[in-house]
Amino acid sequence: MTTLHENEVPVDEAALRRLLRAQRPEWAELPLAPAGSGTDNRMFRLGAELLVRLPRTAENAEAVRKEQTWLPRLGPALPFAVPEPVHEGVPDEAFPLAWSVYRWIEGGTPGPGSVRDWAAFGAELAAAVRALHALPLPAEDERAGLSWYRGGELAPCDDWVGREFAAVRAAERGAAPGRDRGRDLDLDLDRLHGWWREALRLPAPTGPPVWLHGDLKPSNLLVRDGALHAVIDFGGLSIGFPDAEHAPVWDLPAPARRAYWAAAEPAEETRLRARAWAIAVGVAGLSYYRERDPVFAAECRTRLLAVLADGEEGVPTHTPTH
């Protein structure tokens, strides 16, 4: 079984069966099949109606607990489907971390075979983001664990972003002939890094904090009948400034991006900070996952190429007044 992190906790179907026998014996003999794996969790489909998520690391287990606490409270107020926890798995000898079982949500990830109209999809995503950001915030004493770097300012990230740019450049220089060499040259890393630095000179965000999903990349969206149906994987759920929330729009085709920006109507500074976040997360993912998960690293690279392809296109020249 592929591992992505040095501190990863291994788990397989046999261990999951032991967990189920101990904690939910009525499910223990249901059909079990891998249902994908992300950078933070492994998933198994359990029977026809359930999904098991097992965190890869102890840090990811904290995100699982956060979903268990907040999704039942936030989900009913949202105009799209979200995962519904039906069992809060507790650590035991078979698996030493918290884990979850959710109701299965039928749908496919956004792609040419599932989205009927990319412009409409971009507008739907903007409406989903707006609905999440409009939810009332909890009291201050309930916000423990709900801060994350992507809801903060850019400046505290400058050191590690610089190191990730350096790592990508070093990997390119050291690539063996015929293997990856030249793949990152067309990224124009100098231009991307320049845009990051320009964003550091922008005023800090000043708007009120909002609920944030934290990682609205396509693999965390589900489509049904050609339209956005569900948002999944709320492990990055947090409260903060919304700039980074917009960054995954560069993972979508250009018509979806244009429609998203038209519907979201961001201020110029928000759009530029969102682009900087897209660059930072993309470069970090390309650096960290280049060898560990080449498929995900390729997705990060595609995001950076989309940022470059857009150039200054779509950057607002004024702050919307409505």
C-alpha positions in Angstrom: 0.0 0.0 0.0 1.4 3.4 -1.1 2.5 5.7 1.7 2.9 9.5 1.2 4.2 10.7 4.6 7.0 9.6 6.9 4.7 9.5 9.9 1.9 7.7 8.1 -0.2 5.1 9.9 -0.7 2.0 7.7 -4.1 0.4 7.3 -5.6 -2.2 5.0 -8.9 -4.0 4.5 -8.1 -6.6 7.1 -7.5 -3.9 9.8 -10.7 -2.2 8.7 -12.7 -5.4 9.1 -11.3 -5.7 12.6 -12.3 -2.2 13.4 -15.8 -2.8 12.2 -16.2 -6.1 14.1 -15.2 -4.3 17.3 -17.2 -1.1 16.9 -20.0 -1.7 14.3 -20.4 -5.5 14.0 -23.6 -5.1 11.9 -21.5 -3.6 9.1 -18.5 -6.0 9.4 -19.5 -8.4 6.6 -20.7 -5.8 4.2 -18.9 -5.6 0.8 -15.7 -3.5 1.1 -13.8 -1.9 -1.7 -11.2 0.9 -2.0 -12.8 4.2 -2.9 -9.8 6.3 -3.6 -7.1 7.9 -1.5 -6.2 11.5 -1.0 -3.1 13.1 0.5 -4.8 13.1 4.0 -7.1 10.0 4.0 -7.8 6.6 2.6 -11.3 5.8 1.7 -13.3 2.5 1.4 -16.8 2.0 0.2 -18.8 -0.1 2.7 -21.8 -1.7 1.2 -24.0 0.4 -1.0 -24.7 3.3 1.4 -21.5 4.0 3.4 -18.0 5.4 3.1 -15.2 4.9 5.5 -12.4 7.5 5.8 -9.2 6.6 7.6 -6.7 9.4 8.2 -3.1 8.9 7.1 -1.5 10.7 10.1 -2.3 11.8 13.6 -2.6 15.4 12.4 -5.2 14.2 9.8 -7.1 12.5 12.6 -7.7 16.0 14.1 -9.4 17.0 10.9 -11.6 13.9 11.1 -12.8 15.0 14.6 -13.5 18.4 13.3 -15.8 17.0 10.6 -17.6 14.9 13.1 -18.2 18.0 15.2 -19.2 20.5 12.6 -20.7 18.8 9.6 -23.9 17.9 11.4 -24.3 21.5 12.4 -23.4 23.2 9.1 -24.7 20.7 6.6 -28.5 21.3 7.0 -28.0 25.1 6.4 -26.1 24.6 3.0 -27.8 24.4 -0.4 -25.5 21.5 -1.5 -24.9 18.0 0.0 -22.0 17.5 2.4 -20.8 14.3 4.1 -23.0 13.0 6.9 -21.1 11.2 9.7 -22.9 8.1 10.9 -20.2 6.6 13.1 -17.3 8.3 15.0 -14.7 5.6 15.0 -12.4 5.5 18.0 -8.8 4.4 18.1 -8.0 0.8 19.0 -5.3 -1.9 18.4 -6.3 -2.3 14.7 -6.0 1.4 14.0 -4.7 3.9 16.5 -6.4 7.1 15.2 -9.9 8.5 15.1 -11.8 7.6 11.9 -15.2 8.1 10.4 -18.1 6.4 8.5 -20.3 8.6 6.3 -23.3 8.1 4.2 -22.3 7.5 0.6 -23.0 10.5 -1.7 -23.6 9.4 -5.3 -21.8 11.6 -7.9 -18.7 12.0 -10.0 -15.8 14.4 -9.9 -15.9 17.4 -12.4 -14.6 16.5 -15.8 -15.5 16.5 -19.5 -17.8 13.5 -19.0 -19.7 14.8 -16.0 -20.0 18.6 -16.4 -22.4 19.7 -19.1 -21.6 23.4 -19.0 -18.4 24.7 -17.5 -19.5 28.3 -17.3 -22.6 27.2 -15.4 -20.5 25.0 -13.1 -18.2 28.0 -12.3 -21.2 30.1 -11.3 -22.6 27.2 -9.2 -19.3 26.9 -7.4 -19.3 30.6 -6.7 -22.8 30.4 -5.3 -21.8 27.4 -3.1 -18.8 29.3 -1.7 -21.0 32.4 -1.1 -23.5 30.2 0.9 -20.7 28.7 3.1 -19.2 32.1 3.8 -22.6 33.5 4.8 -23.2 31.0 7.6 -23.2 32.4 11.1 -19.9 31.9 13.0 -19.8 30.1 16.3 -19.1 31.8 19.6 -15.4 32.6 20.3 -15.2 29.8 22.9 -16.2 27.2 20.2 -13.5 28.1 17.7 -10.7 26.0 19.0 -9.1 24.1 16.1 -10.8 26.3 13.5 -7.8 28.4 12.5 -5.6 27.4 9.5 -2.9 29.1 7.6 -5.0 29.4 4.5 -7.4 31.6 6.3 -4.7 34.0 7.3 -2.3 36.5 5.7 0.3 35.8 3.0 3.3 37.2 4.8 3.8 34.5 7.4 4.1 32.0 4.6 6.9 33.8 2.6 9.8 31.8 4.1 8.4 28.3 3.3 7.1 29.4 -0.1 10.6 30.6 -0.9 12.0 27.2 0.1 9.5 25.4 -2.0 10.4 27.5 -5.1 14.0 26.7 -4.4 13.3 23.0 -4.1 11.4 22.9 -7.4 14.3 24.7 -9.1 16.8 22.4 -7.5 14.8 19.3 -8.6 14.8 20.6 -12.2 18.5 21.2 -12.2 19.2 17.7 -10.9 16.7 15.8 -13.1 18.3 13.1 -15.1 18.3 13.6 -18.9 15.1 12.2 -20.4 13.4 12.1 -17.0 11.4 15.2 -16.0 14.1 17.5 -17.2 12.6 20.5 -18.8 9.1 19.7 -17.4 9.2 22.7 -15.0 11.0 25.2 -17.2 7.7 26.1 -19.0 6.3 26.9 -15.6 8.2 30.2 -15.7 9.0 30.0 -12.0 10.5 33.5 -11.9 7.2 34.9 -13.1 5.2 32.9 -10.6 7.5 33.9 -7.7 7.3 37.5 -8.8 3.5 37.4 -8.6 3.8 35.9 -5.1 6.1 38.7 -4.1 3.8 41.4 -5.6 0.9 40.0 -3.6 3.0 40.4 -0.4 2.9 44.1 -0.9 -0.9 44.3 -1.1 -2.8 45.5 1.9 -3.7 42.8 4.4 -7.2 41.5 4.2 -9.6 43.5 6.4 -13.0 42.0 5.9 -14.8 39.9 8.5 -13.7 36.3 9.0 -16.0 33.6 7.4 -16.4 29.9 7.4 -13.9 28.3 4.9 -13.9 24.9 3.3 -10.1 25.2 2.8 -9.6 23.0 -0.2 -12.2 23.3 -2.9 -10.1 21.4 -5.6 -12.1 19.4 -8.1 -11.6 16.1 -6.3 -13.5 17.5 -3.4 -16.5 18.4 -5.5 -19.2 16.0 -6.8 -21.3 16.4 -9.9 -24.7 14.9 -10.6 -26.8 15.3 -13.7 -24.1 17.7 -15.0 -24.3 20.2 -12.2 -22.6 20.7 -8.8 -24.2 18.4 -6.3 -21.9 18.0 -3.2 -18.8 19.4 -1.5 -16.8 16.8 0.4 -13.6 16.5 2.5 -14.1 19.3 5.1 -10.8 18.4 6.8 -9.6 22.0 6.1 -12.7 23.5 7.6 -11.7 26.8 9.4 -12.6 30.4 10.0 -10.6 33.2 8.4 -10.2 35.4 5.5 -11.6 34.1 2.2 -8.7 34.8 -0.2 -7.3 31.3 -0.4 -10.8 29.8 -0.7 -10.8 31.1 -4.3 -7.4 29.6 -5.3 -8.6 26.2 -6.5 -10.5 27.9 -9.3 -7.3 27.6 -11.3 -7.8 23.8 -11.2 -10.9 24.2 -13.4 -11.1 25.0 -17.2 -10.9 28.6 -18.3 -14.7 29.0 -18.9 -15.4 27.9 -15.4 -12.8 30.3 -14.0 -14.2 33.2 -15.9 -17.8 32.5 -14.8 -16.7 32.0 -11.2 -15.0 35.4 -11.1 -17.9 37.0 -12.7 -20.3 35.6 -10.1 -18.0 36.1 -7.2 -17.2 39.7 -8.1 -14.0 39.9 -5.9 -12.1 43.0 -5.1 -8.9 43.4 -7.0 -6.8 42.7 -3.9 -8.8 39.6 -3.1 -8.3 38.2 -6.6 -4.5 38.9 -6.5 -4.1 37.3 -3.1 -6.1 34.3 -4.3 -3.7 33.9 -7.2 -0.8 34.1 -4.8 -2.4 31.3 -2.7 -2.9 29.2 -5.8 0.8 29.7 -6.6 2.0 28.9 -3.1 -0.1 25.7 -2.7 0.7 24.6 -6.2 4.5 25.0 -5.8 4.4 23.3 -2.4 2.5 20.4 -3.8 4.7 20.0 -6.8 7.8 20.0 -4.5 6.5 17.6 -1.8 4.7 15.1 -4.0 6.9 15.0 -7.1 8.2 11.5 -6.1 5.6 10.6 -3.5 2.5 11.0 -5.6 3.4 12.0 -9.2 -0.3 12.2 -10.2 -1.1 14.8 -7.6 2.2 16.6 -8.4 1.0 16.8 -12.0 -2.3 18.3 -10.9 -0.3 21.0 -9.0 1.8 21.6 -12.1 -1.3 22.0 -14.2 -2.7 24.5 -11.8 0.5 26.6 -12.1 0.3 26.4 -15.9 -3.3 27.7 -15.7 -2.2 30.6 -13.6 0.5 31.4 -16.2 -1.9 31.0 -19.1 -4.4 33.5 -17.5 -1.6 36.0 -17.0 -3.3 39.2 -16.0 -6.6 38.2 -17.7 -9.6 38.5 -15.4 -7.8 40.6 -12.7 -10.3 43.2 -11.7 -9.2 46.8 -12.3 -11.6 48.2 -9.6 -13.4 47.1 -6.5 -17.0 46.1 -7.4 -19.6 48.4 -5.9 -22.5 45.9 -5.8 
